[in-house]
């Protein structure tokens, strides 16, 4: 995949064209200012896909951590009905 780069000045002058280009050739478009990368532009669907992947990875990581805690004895699980009975008995939850 070729790296696409545009300067802030060029982006300002050709914004509509650059956005249209992103739709035709999806991928990251790096925006530079004074020779330094300052931002990345992505088509909305690509951005949303990345967010979904991050959420999935975050959930997967948390599941692995929880499994490790259970296996090491630092965390235990209990059936919901058992927890609810105990809370009702203590008056913490209404029926």
N, CA and C atoms as an extended XYZ file, in Angstrom:
285
Properties=species:S:1:pos:R:3:atomname:S:1:resname:S:1:resid:I:1 pbc="F F F"
N         0.851       -1.183        0.000 N   UNK     1
C         0.000        0.000        0.000 CA  UNK     1
C         0.891        1.239        0.000 C   UNK     1
N         0.660        2.114       -0.938 N   UNK     2
C         1.423        3.349       -1.041 CA  UNK     2
C         0.979        4.324        0.042 C   UNK     2
N         1.926        5.035        0.566 N   UNK     3
C         1.615        6.035        1.583 CA  UNK     3
C         1.218        7.324        0.879 C   UNK     3
N         0.047        7.841        1.229 N   UNK     4
C        -0.441        9.096        0.651 CA  UNK     4
C        -0.217       10.213        1.653 C   UNK     4
N         0.344       11.288        1.159 N   UNK     5
C         0.672       12.424        2.014 CA  UNK     5
C         0.175       13.695        1.353 C   UNK     5
N        -0.345       14.598        2.166 N   UNK     6
C        -0.769       15.908        1.678 CA  UNK     6
C        -0.374       16.937        2.737 C   UNK     6
N         0.046       18.098        2.289 N   UNK     7
C         0.379       19.159        3.244 CA  UNK     7
C        -0.899       19.875        3.676 C   UNK     7
N        -0.835       20.542        4.791 N   UNK     8
C        -1.983       21.312        5.270 CA  UNK     8
C        -2.383       22.354        4.235 C   UNK     8
N        -1.398       23.022        3.663 N   UNK     9
C        -1.694       24.061        2.663 CA  UNK     9
C        -2.391       23.462        1.444 C   UNK     9
N        -1.914       22.314        0.972 N   UNK    10
C        -2.522       21.655       -0.183 CA  UNK    10
C        -3.922       21.160        0.163 C   UNK    10
N        -4.061       20.631        1.362 N   UNK    11
C        -5.374       20.150        1.789 CA  UNK    11
C        -6.376       21.304        1.845 C   UNK    11
N        -5.952       22.410        2.365 N   UNK    12
C        -6.820       23.589        2.455 CA  UNK    12
C        -7.284       24.019        1.059 C   UNK    12
N        -6.370       23.968        0.100 N   UNK    13
C        -6.687       24.426       -1.247 CA  UNK    13
C        -7.531       23.419       -2.027 C   UNK    13
N        -7.396       22.118       -1.696 N   UNK    14
C        -8.059       21.084       -2.490 CA  UNK    14
C        -8.916       20.148       -1.642 C   UNK    14
N        -9.541       20.636       -0.594 N   UNK    15
C       -10.255       19.774        0.356 CA  UNK    15
C       -11.305       18.894       -0.311 C   UNK    15
N       -12.169       19.460       -1.111 N   UNK    16
C       -13.229       18.667       -1.751 CA  UNK    16
C       -12.629       17.571       -2.630 C   UNK    16
N       -11.605       17.906       -3.374 N   UNK    17
C       -10.947       16.926       -4.246 CA  UNK    17
C       -10.287       15.816       -3.436 C   UNK    17
N        -9.649       16.176       -2.340 N   UNK    18
C        -8.980       15.182       -1.493 CA  UNK    18
C        -9.996       14.237       -0.865 C   UNK    18
N       -11.117       14.754       -0.406 N   UNK    19
C       -12.161       13.903        0.175 CA  UNK    19
C       -12.707       12.952       -0.877 C   UNK    19
N       -12.899       13.441       -2.075 N   UNK    20
C       -13.362       12.577       -3.169 CA  UNK    20
C       -12.320       11.498       -3.482 C   UNK    20
N       -11.058       11.861       -3.454 N   UNK    21
C        -9.974       10.909       -3.697 CA  UNK    21
C        -9.986        9.808       -2.633 C   UNK    21
N       -10.265       10.165       -1.395 N   UNK    22
C       -10.340        9.177       -0.314 CA  UNK    22
C       -11.428        8.140       -0.574 C   UNK    22
N       -12.506        8.560       -1.200 N   UNK    23
C       -13.602        7.639       -1.500 CA  UNK    23
C       -13.204        6.663       -2.615 C   UNK    23
N       -12.426        7.128       -3.556 N   UNK    24
C       -12.007        6.277       -4.685 CA  UNK    24
C       -10.883        5.328       -4.297 C   UNK    24
N        -9.943        5.817       -3.525 N   UNK    25
C        -8.779        5.018       -3.118 CA  UNK    25
C        -8.672        5.063       -1.603 C   UNK    25
N        -9.510        4.263       -0.931 N   UNK    26
C        -9.509        4.308        0.527 CA  UNK    26
C        -8.142        3.940        1.109 C   UNK    26
N        -7.872        4.534        2.192 N   UNK    27
C        -6.616        4.283        2.887 CA  UNK    27
C        -6.250        5.514        3.656 C   UNK    27
N        -5.277        5.408        4.492 N   UNK    28
C        -4.909        6.584        5.277 CA  UNK    28
C        -4.251        7.651        4.399 C   UNK    28
N        -4.592        8.875        4.693 N   UNK    29
C        -3.976       10.028        4.039 CA  UNK    29
C        -3.335       10.850        5.153 C   UNK    29
N        -2.034       10.896        5.142 N   UNK    30
C        -1.301       11.618        6.173 CA  UNK    30
C        -1.251       13.096        5.823 C   UNK    30
N        -1.547       13.926        6.802 N   UNK    31
C        -1.516       15.377        6.623 CA  UNK    31
C        -0.281       15.892        7.349 C   UNK    31
N         0.557       16.599        6.603 N   UNK    32
C         1.785       17.114        7.202 CA  UNK    32
C         1.728       18.626        7.346 C   UNK    32
N         2.481       19.083        8.316 N   UNK    33
C         2.615       20.524        8.542 CA  UNK    33
C         4.070       20.776        8.906 C   UNK    33
N         4.706       21.618        8.139 N   UNK    34
C         6.131       21.916        8.329 CA  UNK    34
C         6.974       20.637        8.347 C   UNK    34
N         6.616       19.707        7.463 N   UNK    35
C         7.393       18.482        7.316 CA  UNK    35
C         7.107       17.397        8.346 C   UNK    35
N         6.204       17.653        9.275 N   UNK    36
C         5.867       16.682       10.322 CA  UNK    36
C         4.450       16.153       10.117 C   UNK    36
N         4.249       14.854       10.279 N   UNK    37
C         2.903       14.282       10.206 CA  UNK    37
C         2.093       14.819       11.392 C   UNK    37
N         0.905       15.361       11.100 N   UNK    38
C         0.081       15.978       12.140 CA  UNK    38
C        -1.282       15.316       12.280 C   UNK    38
N        -1.767       14.661       11.218 N   UNK    39
C        -3.095       14.052       11.270 CA  UNK    39
C        -3.187       12.971       10.203 C   UNK    39
N        -4.228       12.162       10.333 N   UNK    40
C        -4.504       11.121        9.349 CA  UNK    40
C        -5.976       11.216        8.978 C   UNK    40
N        -6.268       11.192        7.699 N   UNK    41
C        -7.649       11.191        7.214 CA  UNK    41
C        -7.992        9.798        6.702 C   UNK    41
N        -9.187        9.351        7.045 N   UNK    42
C        -9.694        8.049        6.599 CA  UNK    42
C       -11.130        8.204        6.137 C   UNK    42
N       -11.567        7.368        5.203 N   UNK    43
C       -12.994        7.340        4.887 CA  UNK    43
C       -13.760        6.880        6.140 C   UNK    43
N       -14.977        7.343        6.292 N   UNK    44
C       -15.771        7.044        7.488 CA  UNK    44
C       -15.919        5.543        7.710 C   UNK    44
N       -16.216        4.783        6.658 N   UNK    45
C       -16.419        3.340        6.847 CA  UNK    45
C       -15.146        2.654        7.323 C   UNK    45
N       -14.003        3.099        6.854 N   UNK    46
C       -12.737        2.522        7.306 CA  UNK    46
C       -12.481        2.885        8.770 C   UNK    46
N       -12.788        4.106        9.139 N   UNK    47
C       -12.637        4.548       10.532 CA  UNK    47
C       -13.540        3.724       11.446 C   UNK    47
N       -14.804        3.525       11.047 N   UNK    48
C       -15.748        2.758       11.860 CA  UNK    48
C       -15.297        1.303       11.991 C   UNK    48
N       -14.740        0.737       10.922 N   UNK    49
C       -14.217       -0.624       10.982 CA  UNK    49
C       -13.075       -0.715       11.990 C   UNK    49
N       -12.198        0.271       11.992 N   UNK    50
C       -11.099        0.291       12.957 CA  UNK    50
C       -11.620        0.373       14.384 C   UNK    50
N       -12.631        1.206       14.610 N   UNK    51
C       -13.208        1.309       15.948 CA  UNK    51
C       -13.816       -0.012       16.397 C   UNK    51
N       -14.519       -0.704       15.494 N   UNK    52
C       -15.102       -2.002       15.819 CA  UNK    52
C       -14.014       -3.014       16.157 C   UNK    52
N       -12.933       -3.004       15.386 N   UNK    53
C       -11.831       -3.929       15.657 CA  UNK    53
C       -11.190       -3.639       17.005 C   UNK    53
N       -11.013       -2.367       17.330 N   UNK    54
C       -10.447       -2.007       18.624 CA  UNK    54
C       -11.346       -2.455       19.768 C   UNK    54
N       -12.649       -2.266       19.611 N   UNK    55
C       -13.592       -2.692       20.645 CA  UNK    55
C       -13.545       -4.207       20.826 C   UNK    55
N       -13.497       -4.942       19.712 N   UNK    56
C       -13.403       -6.403       19.780 CA  UNK    56
C       -12.123       -6.826       20.493 C   UNK    56
N       -11.002       -6.209       20.136 N   UNK    57
C        -9.728       -6.548       20.764 CA  UNK    57
C        -9.731       -6.204       22.250 C   UNK    57
N       -10.324       -5.073       22.598 N   UNK    58
C       -10.415       -4.676       24.000 CA  UNK    58
C       -11.254       -5.676       24.790 C   UNK    58
N       -12.392       -6.096       24.223 N   UNK    59
C       -13.240       -7.099       24.874 CA  UNK    59
C       -12.500       -8.423       25.023 C   UNK    59
N       -11.776       -8.826       23.985 N   UNK    60
C       -11.022      -10.081       24.020 CA  UNK    60
C        -9.937      -10.033       25.092 C   UNK    60
N        -9.249       -8.913       25.170 N   UNK    61
C        -8.200       -8.754       26.173 CA  UNK    61
C        -8.784       -8.813       27.581 C   UNK    61
N        -9.915       -8.161       27.793 N   UNK    62
C       -10.543       -8.188       29.110 CA  UNK    62
C       -11.002       -9.598       29.456 C   UNK    62
N       -11.510      -10.356       28.493 N   UNK    63
C       -11.922      -11.742       28.743 CA  UNK    63
C       -10.718      -12.588       29.141 C   UNK    63
N        -9.593      -12.394       28.470 N   UNK    64
C        -8.379      -13.130       28.831 CA  UNK    64
C        -7.892      -12.772       30.224 C   UNK    64
N        -7.931      -11.488       30.557 N   UNK    65
C        -7.513      -11.063       31.899 CA  UNK    65
C        -8.426      -11.651       32.972 C   UNK    65
N        -9.722      -11.654       32.696 N   UNK    66
C       -10.686      -12.219       33.642 CA  UNK    66
C       -10.436      -13.715       33.824 C   UNK    66
N       -10.168      -14.413       32.738 N   UNK    67
C        -9.874      -15.842       32.808 CA  UNK    67
C        -8.630      -16.088       33.655 C   UNK    67
N        -7.605      -15.282       33.463 N   UNK    68
C        -6.379      -15.417       34.251 CA  UNK    68
C        -6.647      -15.171       35.738 C   UNK    68
N        -7.486      -14.151       36.031 N   UNK    69
C        -7.809      -13.871       37.435 CA  UNK    69
C        -8.561      -15.034       38.068 C   UNK    69
N        -9.512      -15.615       37.319 N   UNK    70
C       -10.269      -16.762       37.841 CA  UNK    70
C        -9.345      -17.957       38.070 C   UNK    70
N        -8.494      -18.231       37.094 N   UNK    71
C        -7.601      -19.387       37.196 CA  UNK    71
C        -6.576      -19.226       38.308 C   UNK    71
N        -6.204      -18.006       38.604 N   UNK    72
C        -5.220      -17.776       39.672 CA  UNK    72
C        -5.882      -17.625       41.037 C   UNK    72
N        -7.222      -17.633       41.069 N   UNK    73
C        -7.935      -17.515       42.336 CA  UNK    73
C        -8.144      -16.085       42.799 C   UNK    73
N        -7.761      -15.110       41.998 N   UNK    74
C        -7.948      -13.704       42.374 CA  UNK    74
C        -9.353      -13.210       42.076 C   UNK    74
N       -10.130      -14.002       41.364 N   UNK    75
C       -11.499      -13.622       41.018 CA  UNK    75
C       -12.342      -14.892       41.011 C   UNK    75
N       -13.569      -14.769       41.486 N   UNK    76
C       -14.448      -15.928       41.440 CA  UNK    76
C       -15.753      -15.528       40.780 C   UNK    76
N       -16.449      -16.505       40.281 N   UNK    77
C       -17.731      -16.246       39.644 CA  UNK    77
C       -18.829      -16.911       40.457 C   UNK    77
N       -20.021      -16.382       40.302 N   UNK    78
C       -21.175      -16.901       41.024 CA  UNK    78
C       -22.394      -16.723       40.133 C   UNK    78
N       -23.283      -17.677       40.181 N   UNK    79
C       -24.492      -17.608       39.358 CA  UNK    79
C       -25.323      -16.387       39.760 C   UNK    79
N       -25.961      -15.753       38.779 N   UNK    80
C       -26.751      -14.556       39.020 CA  UNK    80
C       -27.868      -14.804       40.020 C   UNK    80
N       -28.575      -15.919       39.897 N   UNK    81
C       -29.681      -16.173       40.831 CA  UNK    81
C       -29.180      -16.283       42.264 C   UNK    81
N       -28.002      -16.817       42.456 N   UNK    82
C       -27.417      -16.917       43.793 CA  UNK    82
C       -27.097      -15.526       44.353 C   UNK    82
N       -26.541      -14.678       43.516 N   UNK    83
C       -26.225      -13.308       43.930 CA  UNK    83
C       -27.506      -12.551       44.272 C   UNK    83
N       -28.535      -12.689       43.433 N   UNK    84
C       -29.800      -11.988       43.668 CA  UNK    84
C       -30.453      -12.454       44.968 C   UNK    84
N       -30.438      -13.763       45.244 N   UNK    85
C       -31.004      -14.279       46.500 CA  UNK    85
C       -30.295      -13.668       47.696 C   UNK    85
N       -28.976      -13.631       47.641 N   UNK    86
C       -28.201      -13.067       48.742 CA  UNK    86
C       -28.509      -11.587       48.927 C   UNK    86
N       -28.616      -10.839       47.836 N   UNK    87
C       -28.914       -9.407       47.928 CA  UNK    87
C       -30.330       -9.166       48.448 C   UNK    87
N       -31.285       -9.977       48.034 N   UNK    88
C       -32.660       -9.846       48.538 CA  UNK    88
C       -32.711      -10.123       50.027 C   UNK    88
N       -31.978      -11.138       50.444 N   UNK    89
C       -31.938      -11.511       51.862 CA  UNK    89
C       -31.398      -10.360       52.706 C   UNK    89
N       -30.455       -9.640       52.163 N   UNK    90
C       -29.872       -8.488       52.875 CA  UNK    90
C       -30.707       -7.219       52.701 C   UNK    90
N       -31.746       -7.290       51.872 N   UNK    91
C       -32.581       -6.116       51.650 CA  UNK    91
C       -31.997       -5.109       50.701 C   UNK    91
N       -31.022       -5.508       49.917 N   UNK    92
C       -30.358       -4.596       48.981 CA  UNK    92
C       -31.088       -4.495       47.650 C   UNK    92
N       -31.926       -5.500       47.333 N   UNK    93
C       -32.647       -5.521       46.062 CA  UNK    93
C       -34.087       -5.891       46.366 C   UNK    93
N       -35.016       -5.197       45.702 N   UNK    94
C       -36.423       -5.554       45.888 CA  UNK    94
C       -36.761       -6.740       45.009 C   UNK    94
N       -37.814       -7.408       45.346 N   UNK    95
C       -38.207       -8.606       44.603 CA  UNK    95
C       -38.712       -8.187       43.283 C   UNK    95
